[in-house]
Amino acid sequence: MTATPLKTQVYELVERVDELYMEDLLRSIKLFLEQRQTIDFDDASPEIMTKLQQSLVQANEGTLVSNEEMKRQTKLWLTK
């Protein structure tokens, strides 16, 4: 899919966002853009790129760990 249809989809989704959440959306977009500028994947090792790709696949499949579960696991690891 080219950039134009993708941008159109983004615009359509933004139009559906309730006004109450616009500031949150704006902050999220700004943060996304800032992170994209600071991450240089050209220098990443093939191993890192493979792990990142695997993470994306897991996320798309819904194989995620919630923040609550991660906090619980971290607390357990720190007490060992």
N, C-alpha and C positions, 0 to 999 in steps of 0.2 A: 504494500500500500504506500502511495506517495505521501509527501508531507501535507499537501493541500487537503485531501480527504481526512487525514488524521487531525489536522488543525480544526477542520469543520466539526468533527466529532467532539473535540475538546471544547470548542465554543458552545456546542449544543448542551454538553454536560454542565458547563459553567452556568448556562442560562437556567438550568433546573435547580441550582443550589439556592437554598433559602437564604435570604438576606442576613439572617442571624449568623450564618457560618461563613460569610464572605471573607471576613478578616482571617479566619483560620485557613481558608483556602489560599488566600494571598500569602500568608506566612509559609504554608507548605510549598507553594510554587517557588517562592524565593529561596527557601532552604534547599529544595531540589536543585535549583540552578546553581547555587553556591557550591553544593557538593559536587556537581558535575564539573565545575571549573577546577576544583581542587584535587580531584581524583584523576591520576594519569595512568590509564590502563595500558598505555604503550610500553611502560616500564615494568609491568607486572610479569612475573615468571609464568611459564606455561602451567605449573602446578596451581598457582593462585587462580589463574583464569579458569582452569578446570573446576576447581572448587566453587568459584563464583557461579559458573554455569550450572553446576549441580544444585547449588542453592536456589537459583532461579527456577529450575525445573521442580524442585521440592515445593517452593512457594506457589507455583502455578498449579500444582497438584493438591494444594491445601495441606501439605505435610509441614505444619508449622508448630512452634512451641509458643504458647501465650506468654505474655509478660509475667503473669502471675505464676505460671509454672516455672519460668526461668528464675524468678526471685526465690521460689521455694528450693529449686535445685542449687542455686548459688549459696543459699543459707546452709544447706546440707554440706556442700563442698567446703565451705569456710570453717565449719565446726569439726571437720575430720582432722 
